[in-house]
Amino acid sequence: MRRHQHPDSPFVSWRAGTLAPTVELRRLNGLVVPYAYGGPMPGIERQRSRQFVDLAGVWRAERATVDHQLSLTDRRVSLPAIEEEGRGRHRVDHDDSGWCTHRIPLPENVTERYEDGVWYRRVVPMAAPGRGERVRLTFLAVNYIADVWFNGRWIGCHEGGYSPFSLDVTHAVVDGDNLIAVRVDNPPWDSRTDIVPAVLSDWWNYTGVVQDVYLERVPAVSVARVDVVPTTVIGDPPERAEFVATVVVDRTDAAAGAGLTVRARLAEAVVPRRLLGTSAPADLEGAPAVWRGEGPHEVVIDPETGDGTVRFAGVVNQPRLWTPQTANLYVLTVELIDRGQVVDSFATQIGLRTVAVAADSPAVLLNGRKAAFHGVARHEDWVDTGRTVASPQRVIDDLVDIRETGATLLRTAHYPNHPLTYLVADRVGLAVVEEIPTWWFDTYHFADQLHRGTAEQMWREMVFRDYNRPSVLFWSATNEAISVEHRAEFLRRVVHDLRCYDDGRLVTQAAAADRPGPHDPTQSLVDVAGWTTYFGVFGSTDAGAEADLTERFLDQAHAAWPDKPVLVAEFGMWAQEDDALADRQRQVFDHTWPVYERRLATRPDGWLVGSIWWAAYDWRTPIAGVNTFGLSDISRQRRRPVRDALESRYRSVSSAITGPLCSARPRSSPGLALVHCGLPEDPRTLADFACPDGAHPMHNAVVDRLVMPSSDRSAVRMTALGSWPGIGIYLYRHPVDLREAAQLRARVLASVGGYQVRLGVRDVNRVEADVLVPDPVPANRWTTVCVRPSRFAGVDLGRVERVHLAMAISDDHVARGQRFYVDSVTA
């Protein structure tokens, strides 16, 4: 199955990367299977039956200035230039004795803002693989683009700093010393629109090998992955639970095939405290479960790929269901049998639970009953190691601490965390919202990703990595995105994608409450409507304002989407590093929590899935240095007053799952409506608003798009909310070169005359300048305003990213309610 192909939005950058996604979907025997680097994408739960070599420790490291455009270019074109740029750093005979030493995994920049290249090298003594054996090299996270060489041979590359990838190095391994070389490129945030994340984000951009690296020996014919979907819980109390398991067999040995079978066993998981942090599910295997589905089941070989699949149903009697209150787990072990011999086994941690939206009410059902959650978010950030999980105990300590507040829902910030996070969440009873880092995406970012597919790759990597985690109830696709139509297309794309390999979960998003508001049409595309709500916090810190404003917004959102469950994905406030605002932070919680509690779906006529306090602990950010929204500081040592208030409220709630069994509504799959309007024929046209999302409000304005009845031309309308109303305008074929342009022109119409226009530009380095056009515009007549580009002092005119326009009306009362139209920008 290829990525959806369609005409591009005209807002795709002309320099958008050509590096292709590394995950694709293929149909094997009618089943959808993820493939990466030519083979089935392997599951990463640790298997005790396989030899494992941890590569944590001291590596050689050297920073380098690298060409980001080269890094984002198709390797069929760019690899020779990358190796030339590296000056032989990938070669076995390269002298790295003058390099620094660096402990891996660990970011290159725990305490500094370094966004560029770094090379790593390590010699690993090992034996060459034997007959019928393969060797895989796995990285759990490298930020942002990694190229890997093994004994001087390029093996592959990966884009994205939060997902694992595995490379087959079998044919490059030799007896004795083996050299691994890794080139990492971390392009600066805000430097381009085609990476994920792209804008200057509110967490630290850690560079390098951030999480674990290891080698694993696997049989040539092996179980690549086992994907389990719980489907049905029958009876009250439950008498039977059913699931469907899909086994994917990676068959590089063509001699194996006829007669391959799998046999399964299911056991109750036993999780003593000393094993809370194990990555190997087999460690938890306890007493056998009473179930049907053991097999043997025949492996069906796909004639095109040569790989195999098995799908079988499991029926568990007297099941122990997973909920936050009863975190019951099972271990499913699949053995692969060839000619009567077990040649491989694969154990995975699973939980029996279903999640759905109620058929007749706006509520989420967990195991058939209405559920509501009390949430806390967490950034994966420690004061001494950044995002790197230095030991499993750190994850355990964090999640146990969060669970002890009474929280039943964890939002793992804006990106997939270390995979151990979700294994531990399963074990301690924390439901999870997991998200890809499409943070604050605007028109340009979505256009580039709809073209490139990297964000879709991250979506698939997230889903298939944590496919079997019962704690993960919700996948979140965006956070506080700016555009509407391009965001809608992206949401359609990922929801449609998920339904192809449906894992039974729900999709949500974290939309900003003011982008565009409670009527946000993109909420129609997700199962659970989600917003971040900071009323009375950003823009105002007056005590008491937050409750009334939050209540008004939530009721408007419910009125706009009466059939949708609603999730408050964030609420909270900063305390400042000296805790000067700690009492105000607690006030925000005390005032807003009752607003949420009254609307919980477990109450009569309720519709709120839950609310999530932002966040458990402080974290580093390039915007604020350290963001102090935490219940505790980044060291986890200093608790703030809000922690006690939250814990008292959360722990007073007796149950998050109540009521009788309810029917579930079917999950929908939205159609793929495309954002495309074609590029204007005249290259001098930088914007004509024929395509949606062509502008955004900048100051004291709301923006919409319409067709002018007098001319049938598309235009953007700016309605003023106060003085100096302004909009930002996205440009076709961005960034544009204005160095040779005689004039920058905008055609405008104003409902009030006699005022001047301020016209400006911003370059790719976010340097901006504007000029007050001397002639006032008349009322209700189209007028062209012009500025010579040379007047925009300090701006890189060769790489202009946006145009902005404001009306020079300094009086709030005069400006408010006035309307201004723009139908083209040309140069």
N, C-alpha and C positions, 0 to 999 in steps of 0.2 A: 504494500500500500504506500503510494508516494504522498508526499506532502501536497496539500491542495494547491493547485496551480491556477492563477487567475491574473488578470491585468493588475498592475501595481497602482497604488495611490500615487498621485502626482507629487506627494510630499516626501517620497523616498529620496534620501540623500544621494547625490551623484557619486559620493565616495563610500557608500554603504559597502561593508565587507562582503566578500564572495566566499569566505570559508563556510562550507556546508555543515548543516547539523549532523551530528554523529549518531543519532538514534533515528531509526525508521521502523515502521510497522510492516510486517509481512504476514500473509495468510499461510498458515501451515495446516493442511487438512481441514480447512474451514475455520481455524482458530486464529485470532489475532495475537501475534507474538512480537515483542520488541527485539530488534536487532541493533547491534553496535559493532563496528569494526569487522563486519563480515560474518559474525556469528550471533547466536542468541545472547541477549544481554544477561549476564549471570547475576543471580542473587548474591548478596554480600554477607548474609549471616554466616558466622564462623562454623566450619564443619570439622568436627573432631576426627573424622575419618581421613582427612587430607593433611599432608605435610604443609606447615605454615612457617614462613620465615619473616619475622618482624624486622623492618628496615629502619626503625626508629634508632636515633643515635647521631653520631657526629658525621657530617658530610662536609665536603669542600664547597665554598660558595664565593661567587664574585658578582658584584653588581655590574650592570652594563646599560648603556643607553641604547634602546632598541627602537626599531621602526614599527610603530603600531599599525600603520596601514599594511605593511608587509605581513604582520602577524595575523591580520584579519583577511588575508588573501588566500584563495584556494591553493593548497599545498602542491598541486600539480604544476602550478606556476611559480610559487614563491619559495619552495624548499631550497633550491640552489642558492638563492640570494640570502636566505636565513642562515644557511651554513657558512656562506662567505662572510656575512656580517659577524658571525660568531667567532671568526678567526681560528677555526679548528677546535673550539672548546668541546665539541661533540666527539672528537677523535680519541681513540685509545691512547695514542702517543702524545697527547697534549700535556704539557707540563703545568700542573696546577699547584705546585709546591708553594707558590707565592700567594695563593688564595687564602682567604679567611676560613676558619672553621665555623660551622653553624649546626646547632642541634635541630634535628628534624624529627617530628613535625613541630614547627614554630614559625610564626610570621617573621618576615624580614624586618617589619616595622611595628613592633609592639608599642613603641612610644613615640614614633616619628611618622610624619606623613610622607612616605615614599611610595610613589606610583610610577614605576618604570620596570626595567628588566632586571633579572637576576638569573645566573646560571648555577646549577648544583651538580656535583659529581660524587660518586661513591663507588668503590671497588668492593664487590661481594664475592667471596669464595663459595663455589657450589659445584655440584656434579651436574654433568649434562643429563638431560632427561633420558630415561630408558625407553625401551620399546613400549608402545601403548601408553605413553605418559606425555602430558603437556605441562607447561609452566605459564602461569598468568602473573602479571605485575599489576597491582591495584593501588590506585590513589583515591583516598576518600574525599579529598578536596584540595584543589590547587587553584589559587586565584591570581590571574584570571584566565589566561591562555597558556596551556602547557604543551610543549613539544618534547618528546621522549626518544632518546637513542639508547640502544643496548649494544655494547661492544662496537660502537661507531655506526651501527645500522639504525636509520630512522624507523621507529615502530608506529608512531601515530601522534595525534594531537587532540586536544580537548579544549573547548571553550566553555567557561562558566565556573565560578569559584565556590559553589556550594554542593555540588553533586559528585558522586564517585564515578570513576571510569576504570575499566580493566582492559589490558592489552595482552595479547598472546605473544610471548617472547620466545616460544619454544625453539624456533629455528635460529635464534641468535645466541642461545646459551652454549657455552663451551665448558669443558672440564677445567676447573681451576678458577682463576680470577676473572670476574666479569664486571665490566664498567657500565654503570648507569649514569647517563647525563640527561639533565632536564633544563630546558630553557623556559623561563616564566616571563610573561609580559603582562603587566597590569596597567592598562591605559588609564590615565587620570579620569575620574568622574568629571563630568561637565565638559570634556574635551571633544566628545563626539556623540551622535545620537543613535548609533547602531549596536551598542553593547548593553548588557543587562546586569546590574542597574546602569543607568546612563547619567542621570542628574546627580548633583552633589547630594548624597543621601545622608540621612540622620543616624548613621552608624559608621564605624571606622572601616576604611577600605584597606584591609590587611593584604599584603603582598606575599606570595610565595607558597610553599608547601604547608598548608594550614592544618591538615589532619593526617591520619595514619597512612603509611605506605607499607606494602608487604608483598611478598612473593608467595605463590600457592601452587603446589603440584596437584594436578587433577588427572584422572584417567582420560585417555583419548576419547572414550565414549563415557559421558558423564551426565548427571542431572544438572542442567544449567540453572533451572529455577522451578519453584513450585508456588503457584499462585492460588490462593484460597479465597472464595467469596461465600460467607454465610448467607443463606437465602431465606430460611423459614424457621420460625419458632412456633411450635404447635402445643396448645394446651395452656391452662391457667390453674395451677402452677405448671410450668413447662414440662411436658412429657417427652418431647422429641425436638431436636434441632437438626436442620439439614444444611449441608454446604456442598459446594462444587469445587473440586481441585483440578487445576491444569498443570500437568507435568511437562516440561520441555526438556528434551534430550539432545544434547550437543554431540553430534556423531561425526567426528573428524576421521575416525577409522572406518573406511568403507567396508572392511571385512565383516564388521558387526552389522547386524540389521535383522535378518530373519530370526524370529523367535525371541527378540528382546521383549521383556515384560517388566512391569513394576509391581511391587508388593508394598502395601502401606500398613503402618500401625499408628494408633492414636493412644496417647497416654495423657493423664492429667499432669499438669505442671506443678511442681513443688518448688517454691521460691523462698528459701531461707535468706535471711538478711545478707549472709556472706556471698550469695550468688546474685544479688540484685543487679550487679553490674556486669554479669557475664555476657559475652557476645555470641556464645555457643548455646543454642537452644537445647542441644542434647544433654547439657549439664542439668537441666531442669526436669528431665523425664522421670515421672513417678509411676503410679499404678496404672495398668492398662484401663482404658475407657471401655464402656460397653457400647459397641457401635457396629455398623455394617458398612463395608466398603473396602475391606482389606485387599481384595483381588485374589489371584493375580490379574493384572490388566495388560492387555497387549499394547505395545508401542507401535503406533502407526507411523511409518516412514514417509516423509514428504518427498515426492519424486523430484521436485525442483531443487530443493536445498540439501536433501539428504539427511536433514535433521528429523527428529521424531517428536510426537506428542501423545499424551494420554489425557483424557478427561474422564473423571469418575465422580460419582456422588457419594457423600458420606452421610450416614444417618446416626445420630448420637442419642441414645436413650437416657432419660433423666439428666439432661444436660445442665452443666453449671455455667450459667450465662455470665458474660462480661458486662459490668457496669462500673462507674466510678466507685460505687459503694461495695461492690463485690467483684474485685479484679481477678476473676477466675480465668485461667489460661490452660491451653493444651499444647502438647508437642506432637506435631505430625511428622513422621519419619517415612521417607519413601526410599525403598531399595531398588536399584536397577539390576536386573538379572539377565545375564547372557549365557546361554547354554548351561543353565542350571547353577551358575556361579554368580554371587553378588559381586558386581564390579564397581559399584559406587553407591553411596547413600547420601541423603540430603534431609536434614532436620530443620523444621521451621516452627517458630512460636506463633500460635494462632489463638484467637478468642472467638467464641460463639456469641454474636450479637448482630442485630439488624438495626439499620437507621433509615428513616424515611420521613416524608412529610405526610401529615394526616390528610385523609381524603376529604373530610368535612369541616376542617378548621385550620387556622394558620398556626400549626404547632409541629414541632419535630417529635417524632416517635423514636424511642430507643427500646428495642425489643417489644414493640407494639404499644407502648404506653407513652403518654405525654411526658416530655422531659424539659427541664430548665437547668441552666448551668450558671455557676458563679465563677468568673474567670480572672486570670492574671496572665499577663504577657511576660515574656523573658527574652532578652537579648543574650546570645551566646558570647559572653565577654567577661574575661577575668583580668585583674589588674596586672598580672605578671606574664600571662601567656596569650592575651588577646582572645581570639576565637578558638585557639587550640585547646582540645580536651587533654590536659596533662595527665589525668588519671580518671578511671571510671568513677572513683569516689566523688569527684567534683560534680558530675552529673547527678549522681545519687543524692548528694547533699542538697543540691538546688531543688530537685523535684520533690524530695521528701519535705523540705522546708516549705515549698509552695503548697503541697497537699495539706500540711499541718495548719495552714491558714483557713482551711475549710474550702479552698478553691476546688472545683471539679472540672474546670476547663482551662487548658493552657494554650495560648497562642504563641507559637515559636517565632516571634518577631516577623520579619519580612523575608525570610529565606529558610530553606531546609537546614536544620541543625545537624550535628553529628548523628549518625544513625542510632547510636546508643541511646540518645535522648528518647526516642520513640519506643525502644525496647523497655526502658525503665518506666516510661509513662504507662505502658501496658501493665506493668507489674505493681505500680503504686496506686493505680486508679485515677489517672488524669485523662479526660477526654482532650482531644487536640484539634486545633485549627492550624493547618500547615499551608505555607504560602511560597510562591516563587517571587523573586525580587523585582517585579515590575512596579517599582516605586515611583510615584509622581510622574507617570508617563503622560506625555502630551501627544499632539498630533504627529510630530516628527518621529517620536520613539515607536509609537504603534505602527506607523507606516513602514519604518525600517524593519520592524520585527515581523510584520505580515509579509514582507518581502523576503527576509533572511531565514526566519524560522527558528532562531536560537531560543527565544522564550518558549516556544512550543517544545523544543528539545528539553528544556529545563522542567517543563510541566510533566513530560513523559518520564524523565529521570526521577522526579519526585514521586510520582504515582507508583511506578514499578519498583522503586527501592523500598517503599513502605506499604506495599500492597497488602501485606498480611497483618499489619498492625491494627488490632481492634480499637486501640485508643484513638486513632485518627478517624474522626467522624466527618470533618469538613475539609475540602480543598479550597483554598482561597487563590483567586487568579490575579487580582490587582490590589494595590493600595493607593488610595487618594489620587486616582488618575484624573487628568485635567480634561482630556477630550471626551466626547460622547460617542459620535458615530464610529470613529476608529476603535475606541474601546469596545463598543458593541460588537464590531466584527471580530475582534480578538476573543471576546467572551464566547461568541458563537463558535469560533474555531476550536477553542479548548474544550468546551462542553461537548460539542459534536465528537471531538477526538475521544474524550473519556467514554462516551456511550458506545464506542466501538469495542472497548475492552472493559465494560462496565464492572466496577468493583463494588457497587452497591452504596457508595458514599454520596454526600451532598456537596454541591458547589456553592460557594459564596464569594463575596468580594468585600473589601473595606473601602467604601467610597467616602470621600470627604462630604460632610453634611451640606457644604455650600457649593458642591461641584456636581451637578448644578442645583441640587436641593432635594427635598423629599419626593418630588415627582420624577426623579432620575429614571429615564426610560431604560437604562441598561439593567436595572433591577429585574426587569421581566425575563432576563436570560439566565438568571441563577435560581437555585432552589431556595436559598435563604437570602433575603435582602440584608445587606450589611452596610453600616455607616460608622465612621469615627465621629464622636460628639465631644467637642471642647467648648460648649457654650459657656460664656461667662469667664472663660480662661484666656483664650487668645483674643486679643482686642479689648478685653476688659477683665479686671480682676476684682470687680466690686462684689463683695459678699452677698449672696442671695440671688444674684442674677442667673446663676447656672441652673437652678432648679426649674424656674419658670420657662426659660428658653429651651431647655432640654425637653420638658414636658410638651411644650407646643410643637417642637419639631417631631417628636415621636408620634404624637397623635396625627399630625399631618402625614407622616410617612405611612401610618396604618390606614388612614383614609385613602391615600393614593394606591396602596397595595393591600387591600383588605384580605386577600387570600394567601399572602406571603408571611411566613415566620420572619421575624426581624432579629438581627444580631447587632448589638452595640459592640463593634470590634475594638474600640478604644475609648476610654475616658480617663482623666487624670490631670495632674498638674505637677510642675517642677517645684522643688524645695529650695534650690540654690545650694552650692557646695558648703556654705556655712550654716545651712538649715534655717536661714532667715525667714523663709516662707513656709516652713514645715507646718506651722499651725494653719496657715491658709490652705495648704495641700490637704490636710485632714478635713478642713471645712468643705472643700470641694467634694470629697467623698461623702461626708455626712449629709450634704444637701442633695446630691444627685442619686445616691443609692436608693432612697425610698421611691424615687420616680421610676426607676427600673423595676424594683421589687413589686410594685403594684401592678405591673403589666406582664409579669412572667406568665408563660403559657400554661403553667400548672395551676394558675388561679382561674376562677370562672371568667370567661370571656377574655382571657389573656392571650397574647400573641408574641411575646418577647422570648426568644430562645435563651438569652442571657446577656450579660454585660462583662466586659473584660477591662480590668484596671491595668493602666499602662504606667509602670511595669513592676516586676519583682525587684530588680536591682538596677542601679545606675549603670550606664555604659558610655564608652567613648564615642565621640562624634566630631567630625571636622567642623560642624556648624557651631557647637557650643563648648567644645573641649571635652567636658563630661556632662552628660545629660542627667539631671537629678530628679527624674520622675519616679525613682524606685521607692519601694517600701523600705528598702535598705540601700546603703551605699554600695559602690562597686566591690568593696572588699568583703561584703556580706557581714561585716562586724557591727555596724551602727544602724540600728533600727530606728525608723522615724515614727512619730505618733500615729500616722495614717495606718501603719501596720496593725496596731492594736485595734483601731476602729474597724478596719476591714475584717480582721479575724473574728471580732465579736459578732459582726453582722453575718458573715459567711457561715460561721459554725453554729449559729442559732437556727439555721434552716434544716429541718429534719430530713427531708428527702428531696431529691431532684427528679424523681420518677414516680408519677402518681397516676391514679385513675384506672378505669377499665381498659381492656385491650381495644384498640381502634384499627380501623381499616386504613391502609396506606394508599396514597395516590400514585399512579405510575410516574416514573421519571420521564421528563420530556427531553427531546433532542431538537434544539432550534435549527432552523434552516440556515444556510450559508448565504446571507445577503452581503453583497460586496460593496465596499467603498471604492468607487472608481468613476472618474469623470473625464479622464483623458487630459493630456497636456494641451494648453492653447498652442495654436500654430505659430503665433508670433512670439519668438523667444524674448522679446522685450517685456512681455506680460509676466510680472512676478507673482501676481495674485489676482484672481477675478471672481472668487467665491462660488464658482460652479461646483466645487467639491466641498462637502461638509467639513466642519472643524477648521475653517480657515482663519479664525481669530479667537482670541480669548480676552476676558476682561483683565485690566491691569490695575485700575484705580477708580473707585466710585462709579462702577458701571456694571450693567448686565448686557450680555450680547446674545443675539439670535441671528438667524440667517433667513432670508426671504427672497422671493422674486418680485422685483418692482413692477407694479401693474402698468406703469407708463411706458416701460421699455422692454419688459420681459427679460431683463438682465438680473442675474443674481447679485445680491448685495448683503453686506453684514450691517445689522442695525445695533447701535449702541444707545441704551437708555441710561441717562445719567442718574446716579443716586446722590450726587453731591458735586462739590467743586472739582475742577480739573479732571473730568471724566476721561479715561483713556483705555485704549485697547492695544493688544499686541497682534500683529498680523504675520501668519506663517507664509513662507515663500516657496513657490515651486522650484524644483531643481536646486534645493539649498545645499551648501551655502553658495551665495551668488557673488559674482565679481562686478563691483561697481566702479572699478578704477577708470574705465574708459567711458562711463556713462556721463552724458552732459547734464542730465537732470534726473532726480528721483521725483516721481509724480504720484499723487493720490487724488482720485476723483471723489469729492465729498458733497453731501447735502445736509444742511442743518435746519432744524425746525425753528431756531432762533438766530437772527442775524446780528452782525456787528462785532463778532468775536473772532479772534485769531486762532490759528491751528498751530500746534507744536508738533513737528514731524521729526522722527528720529530713527536711528538704526542701532543694532547690536551685532557684534561680531562673534565668532565661535569661541573667543576667549572671554565672552560676557562683558567686554568693554562696550559701553554705549555712549551715544551723544545725540543731542537733539537741537533743533533750530526753530525759533519762533518765526513763522512766516509772517512778513509784515502786513500784508493786505488782509483785512477782516473778510470773512465769508458772508455772503448775503443769506437771507432766509429763504428756504424752500426753492432753491435753484442750484442745480448741479454746477460745481466749481472745481477746477483743477488747481491744487496747491503744489508748488514746486520748490525744491531745494537742490543746489549744486552739491553732489556728494563730497567734494573737497572741503566743505564747511563742517563736516562731521569730524572734529579734531580728535586724534588719538585712536580712531577706529581702524581696524585692518579692513580696508575697503575691498580687498581681494577675497575676503571670506565673511560676507555679511549673512547673518543667520535670520534676523527678523527685522521687521519695520514696526515702529510704534507711533501712535497718533493720539493726541490729546487736545481737547478744546480748552482754550485759555479763559475759562470762566471761574473767577475766584470766589464768587458769591454762591454759597450752598443753595439759598432759596431760589435764585435765578436758574441755577443749573438743574436742580432736581426735577426729574420728569421730562426734561428735554430729550429729543431724539436726534441722532446723527447717523448718517448712512455713508458707507464707503462701498463702491462697486468695482474698483480696480486700483492696482498699484503697478506702475510701469517704470522702466528705466531705459 
